[in-house]
Amino acid sequence: MKKQQYDSESWDEYGDYVEREEFKNASLAKKIFSWHSFKFVIKVIVHLIIIGIIGLLLFRLFTNAPTSAMNALLKTEEDVNAYAETGGNLTVLKQQLSYYNDSSGRFTLYEVRYIVETEELQFTIRYNNSTTEALRKLHPGETISDTPFVFVLQDNNGNLYTSYNSVKFQRTLYQYERVSFHVPNMLVSELKANDLLYYPKPDVDNNIYMYKGPLMGVEGDDLITKIYFSAYYEKEVDFDAAPFTTGIVVYSSGTEMTVYNYKNELKGNVTVNMNKTVVTETNK
């Protein structure tokens, strides 16, 4: 007669069977304080923790981006007038850069748009409530609102844009603000002729690409090639000092702009609850 062989897996299964049988026949008190019940409770807790983490991640994933209402174009008085004058035929351009957040991760920009007729650069700003908490730690005892930041643009020539219209929103852990800056001549592409040689200017869109070598045109120093976004604490604005954020590139002439279909976003009256902000230095 052959001797039956049991491997380790069989013994484990047998042990589980014995444990289940003992648990089934045990008294209520023993069942509550048994190793079997303890393992079951631990398993339930682990599963609940995993479900909670996944739920939190999904919640943050679906609520950390602005809604369509937060990204909608603002309708300034200039936009309303231009919309009426053109019969609702405005030109709105969009551009998508690789990064729209600062190195610290405090601020992120969304949905950059440029209205050609009114020369308005619009985008949505998002920052976490923890950003405001970090500011409060720098100013203990000072009363600081939930939206304590003001915004400034600066182009590659050093020109500052300190006036903007905006609407504020709040959602879960984030503050949002849709802003509209007037940036004149952002898309102008003029050329300066070489002072030493005669430079003909044929009627083409990009004169600078017509000639190379000695006759090559050069870009004017006043052309806007990049625009940077910065945020300041409203009570500490110093344009000669570092802002609360590192500069985020909000526009680059080296990246293609395409037409944005704004549908009915610019139809109607001036956007309600829109405020005008003019940023001035607080130490002057």
C-alpha positions in Angstrom: 0.0 0.0 0.0 1.4 3.4 -1.1 2.0 6.0 1.6 0.1 9.2 0.8 2.4 12.2 0.2 1.4 15.7 1.4 3.1 18.8 0.2 3.3 22.1 2.0 0.3 23.5 0.1 -1.8 20.6 1.2 -0.9 21.1 4.8 -1.8 24.8 4.5 -5.2 23.9 3.1 -5.6 21.3 5.9 -4.7 23.8 8.5 -7.2 26.3 7.1 -9.8 23.7 7.2 -9.1 22.8 10.8 -9.2 26.5 11.7 -12.5 27.0 10.0 -14.0 24.0 11.7 -12.8 25.1 15.1 -14.1 28.6 14.6 -17.5 27.2 13.5 -17.8 25.1 16.6 -16.5 27.7 19.1 -18.6 29.8 21.4 -19.5 33.4 20.5 -17.0 34.8 22.9 -14.2 32.7 21.4 -15.3 33.6 17.9 -15.0 37.3 18.7 -11.5 37.1 20.2 -10.2 34.4 17.9 -7.3 34.7 15.5 -9.7 34.0 12.6 -11.8 37.0 13.5 -8.7 39.2 14.0 -7.4 38.2 10.5 -10.8 39.0 9.0 -10.9 42.5 10.7 -7.4 43.3 9.5 -8.3 42.2 6.0 -11.4 44.4 6.0 -9.4 47.4 7.3 -6.7 46.9 4.6 -9.3 46.8 1.9 -11.1 49.9 3.2 -7.7 51.8 3.2 -7.0 50.7 -0.3 -10.5 51.7 -1.5 -10.1 55.0 0.4 -6.8 55.8 -1.3 -8.1 55.0 -4.7 -11.2 57.1 -4.1 -9.1 60.0 -2.9 -6.9 59.8 -5.9 -9.9 59.7 -8.3 -11.5 62.6 -6.5 -8.3 64.7 -6.8 -7.9 63.7 -10.4 -11.5 64.7 -11.4 -11.6 67.9 -9.3 -8.2 69.5 -9.7 -8.9 70.9 -13.2 -11.1 74.0 -13.8 -14.6 73.5 -15.1 -15.7 74.8 -18.5 -17.3 77.8 -16.8 -14.0 78.7 -15.2 -12.2 78.4 -18.6 -14.8 80.4 -20.5 -13.7 83.6 -22.2 -14.3 86.8 -20.2 -16.5 89.4 -21.9 -15.0 92.8 -21.2 -16.7 96.0 -22.4 -14.2 96.1 -25.2 -15.1 92.5 -26.3 -18.8 93.3 -26.2 -18.3 96.4 -28.4 -16.0 94.5 -30.8 -18.4 91.6 -31.0 -21.2 94.0 -32.0 -19.1 95.9 -34.6 -17.9 92.7 -36.3 -21.3 91.0 -36.2 -20.0 88.3 -33.9 -17.0 87.6 -36.1 -14.1 88.0 -33.7 -10.8 86.2 -34.1 -9.7 84.2 -31.1 -6.4 82.3 -31.1 -5.1 79.6 -28.8 -1.6 78.3 -28.1 -0.5 75.2 -26.2 2.9 75.2 -24.5 4.6 72.3 -22.9 4.5 73.7 -19.3 2.1 76.0 -17.6 3.2 75.6 -14.0 6.0 77.0 -11.9 8.8 75.0 -10.6 7.3 74.9 -7.1 4.0 73.6 -8.3 2.1 76.4 -6.6 0.5 77.9 -9.7 -0.8 76.4 -12.9 -2.3 78.1 -15.9 -5.0 76.8 -18.2 -6.7 77.6 -21.6 -4.6 80.5 -22.9 -6.5 82.6 -25.5 -5.8 85.8 -27.4 -8.6 87.9 -28.8 -7.0 89.7 -31.8 -9.5 92.6 -32.2 -9.3 93.7 -28.5 -5.7 92.5 -28.0 -6.6 90.6 -24.8 -4.6 87.7 -23.5 -6.8 85.5 -21.3 -6.1 82.4 -19.2 -7.2 80.7 -16.0 -5.0 80.6 -12.9 -5.2 77.8 -10.3 -3.5 77.5 -6.9 -3.9 75.2 -4.0 -5.2 76.4 -0.6 -1.9 75.1 0.8 -0.2 77.9 -1.2 -2.1 80.4 0.9 -1.3 78.5 4.0 2.4 78.7 3.1 2.1 82.4 2.8 0.4 82.7 6.2 3.3 80.9 7.8 5.6 83.6 6.3 3.4 86.3 8.0 2.3 84.9 11.3 -0.4 87.0 13.1 -1.3 88.8 9.8 -4.8 88.6 8.5 -4.6 87.0 5.0 -7.6 86.3 2.8 -8.1 83.0 0.9 -7.3 84.9 -2.4 -4.3 87.1 -1.4 -2.5 87.1 -4.8 -2.3 89.7 -7.6 -0.9 88.9 -11.0 1.5 90.6 -13.4 2.8 89.9 -16.9 6.2 90.8 -18.3 7.4 90.5 -21.9 10.9 89.8 -23.1 11.6 93.5 -23.4 10.9 94.2 -19.8 7.5 95.8 -20.3 5.1 95.1 -17.4 1.3 94.6 -17.7 -0.2 95.3 -14.4 -3.9 95.8 -15.1 -6.4 93.0 -15.7 -10.0 92.0 -15.4 -10.9 88.8 -13.5 -13.5 86.5 -12.1 -12.7 84.3 -9.1 -13.9 80.7 -8.4 -13.4 78.2 -5.7 -13.6 74.4 -6.0 -12.6 71.8 -3.4 -9.0 72.5 -2.4 -8.3 75.0 -5.1 -8.8 78.7 -6.0 -9.2 79.7 -9.6 -9.2 83.0 -11.4 -9.9 83.7 -15.0 -8.0 86.8 -16.0 -7.8 89.1 -19.1 -4.8 91.3 -19.8 -4.6 93.9 -22.5 -1.3 93.2 -24.4 -1.1 95.5 -27.4 1.0 94.4 -30.5 1.6 90.9 -29.1 1.4 89.5 -32.6 3.1 92.3 -34.5 6.0 91.0 -36.5 8.0 94.0 -37.8 11.5 94.0 -39.1 14.4 96.4 -39.0 16.5 96.8 -42.1 20.2 96.3 -42.0 21.7 99.8 -41.6 24.6 99.1 -43.9 22.7 97.8 -46.9 19.6 98.6 -48.7 16.9 96.1 -47.7 13.9 95.7 -50.1 10.6 94.9 -48.4 8.4 92.9 -50.8 4.8 92.5 -49.8 5.0 89.2 -48.0 4.0 88.0 -44.6 7.5 87.1 -43.3 10.0 89.5 -44.8 12.8 88.2 -42.6 12.8 84.9 -44.4 13.2 86.4 -47.9 16.9 87.1 -47.7 19.9 85.4 -46.0 23.5 86.5 -45.6 24.4 90.2 -45.9 20.8 91.2 -46.9 19.1 89.3 -44.0 16.7 91.4 -42.0 16.9 91.4 -38.2 14.0 91.4 -35.8 13.3 94.6 -34.0 14.2 94.8 -30.3 10.6 95.8 -29.4 9.0 92.6 -30.8 7.3 90.4 -28.2 8.7 86.9 -28.3 7.8 85.8 -24.8 5.4 86.8 -22.0 5.9 85.6 -18.4 3.4 85.3 -15.7 4.1 86.1 -12.0 2.1 86.2 -8.8 2.7 88.6 -5.9 1.3 88.7 -2.4 -1.0 91.7 -2.6 0.6 93.4 0.4 4.2 92.8 -0.8 4.5 94.0 -4.5 8.0 94.9 -5.6 8.7 94.6 -9.3 12.5 94.7 -8.6 12.3 91.8 -6.1 11.5 88.1 -6.7 7.7 87.4 -7.0 6.0 84.7 -5.0 6.3 82.4 -8.1 9.0 81.8 -10.6 8.1 83.0 -14.1 5.7 80.9 -16.1 5.8 81.3 -19.9 2.3 82.1 -20.9 3.1 83.0 -24.6 5.9 82.2 -26.9 6.2 83.5 -30.5 8.1 80.3 -31.4 5.0 78.1 -30.9 2.1 78.0 -33.4 -1.2 79.6 -32.6 -4.4 78.2 -34.0 -7.9 79.5 -34.3 -10.1 78.8 -31.3 -13.8 78.1 -31.9 -15.4 80.2 -29.1 -19.0 79.4 -30.2 -21.2 81.5 -27.9 -18.6 82.4 -25.3 -18.4 86.0 -26.4 -22.1 86.5 -27.0 -24.1 88.7 -24.6 -23.3 91.4 -22.1 -20.2 92.0 -20.0 -19.3 89.1 -17.7 -21.0 89.4 -14.3 -19.0 89.6 -11.1 -15.9 90.7 -13.1 -13.5 93.0 -11.2 -10.8 95.3 -12.4 -7.4 95.1 -10.7 -4.5 97.5 -11.1 -1.3 96.2 -9.4 1.0 98.8 -7.9 4.1 98.5 -5.8 3.4 98.6 -2.1 6.9 99.7 -1.0 6.9 103.0 -3.1 
